């Protein structure tokens, strides 16, 4: 199993579309920035065939420090969430 990263995605985009590697890097950065900014505003981003990016509210809770066993309070926070599309799930079975 190989781990792929942002640079690998840019290289695939460059090979598929042509142009310069700089423009492929910019396209990948723009996509990530668009998704991030949308989630910050509380919007959902739905990409057909891939899935839905959204934000979920995680309420405050008590947790336990595994080293000391001490109970600590974890504040409420927003966390990113991804739900894979059926097409993506079916393709990796």
C-alpha positions as CSV (number, residue, x, y, z in Angstrom):
1,X,0.0,0.0,0.0
2,X,1.4,3.4,-1.0
3,X,0.6,6.6,0.7
4,X,-0.2,9.4,-1.7
5,X,0.0,13.1,-1.0
6,X,-0.9,16.5,-2.4
7,X,2.1,16.5,-4.7
8,X,1.1,13.1,-6.2
9,X,-2.4,14.5,-6.9
10,X,-0.8,17.6,-8.6
11,X,1.4,15.3,-10.7
12,X,-1.6,13.2,-11.8
13,X,-3.6,16.4,-12.6
14,X,-0.6,17.8,-14.6
15,X,-0.3,14.5,-16.6
16,X,-4.0,14.4,-17.3
17,X,-4.6,18.0,-18.2
18,X,-1.3,19.2,-19.4
19,X,-0.2,22.8,-18.8
20,X,2.5,23.5,-16.2
21,X,3.2,21.8,-12.9
22,X,2.8,25.2,-11.3
23,X,-0.8,25.4,-12.6
24,X,-1.5,21.9,-11.4
25,X,-0.2,22.7,-7.9
26,X,-2.3,25.8,-7.9
27,X,-5.4,23.8,-8.9
28,X,-4.9,21.4,-6.0
29,X,-4.2,24.2,-3.5
30,X,-7.4,26.1,-4.8
31,X,-9.5,23.0,-4.3
32,X,-8.3,22.4,-0.7
33,X,-8.7,26.1,0.1
34,X,-12.2,26.1,-1.3
35,X,-13.2,23.1,0.8
36,X,-11.6,24.5,3.9
37,X,-13.2,28.0,3.6
38,X,-16.6,26.4,2.9
39,X,-16.4,24.3,6.0
40,X,-15.3,27.3,8.1
41,X,-18.5,29.0,7.0
42,X,-20.5,25.9,8.0
43,X,-21.3,24.9,4.4
44,X,-21.3,21.4,3.0
45,X,-19.3,20.5,0.0
46,X,-20.7,17.7,-2.1
47,X,-18.5,16.2,-4.9
48,X,-20.5,13.7,-7.0
49,X,-18.8,10.3,-7.0
50,X,-16.5,11.2,-4.1
51,X,-18.5,12.3,-1.1
52,X,-19.7,15.1,1.2
53,X,-17.5,17.2,3.4
54,X,-19.3,18.8,6.3
55,X,-18.8,20.1,9.9
56,X,-20.1,18.3,13.0
57,X,-20.4,19.9,16.4
58,X,-18.8,17.8,19.1
59,X,-20.2,18.7,22.5
60,X,-18.0,19.3,25.6
61,X,-17.2,16.1,27.5
62,X,-15.1,14.6,30.3
63,X,-12.2,12.5,29.2
64,X,-9.4,10.6,31.0
65,X,-5.7,11.2,30.6
66,X,-4.4,7.7,29.8
67,X,-1.0,8.4,31.5
68,X,-2.3,9.7,34.8
69,X,-5.9,8.6,34.9
70,X,-6.9,12.2,35.7
71,X,-10.3,13.3,34.4
72,X,-10.1,16.4,32.2
73,X,-12.7,18.6,30.6
74,X,-12.6,18.7,26.8
75,X,-14.2,21.8,25.3
76,X,-16.9,21.7,22.7
77,X,-15.6,22.1,19.1
78,X,-16.4,21.8,15.5
79,X,-14.7,18.9,13.6
80,X,-14.6,18.1,9.9
81,X,-16.5,15.1,8.7
82,X,-16.4,13.2,5.4
83,X,-19.1,10.8,4.1
84,X,-18.0,8.7,1.2
85,X,-20.4,8.5,-1.8
86,X,-21.9,5.2,-2.8
87,X,-19.8,5.1,-6.0
88,X,-16.6,5.5,-4.0
89,X,-17.6,2.8,-1.5
90,X,-18.5,0.4,-4.3
91,X,-15.2,1.1,-6.2
92,X,-13.0,0.1,-3.2
93,X,-14.9,-3.1,-2.2
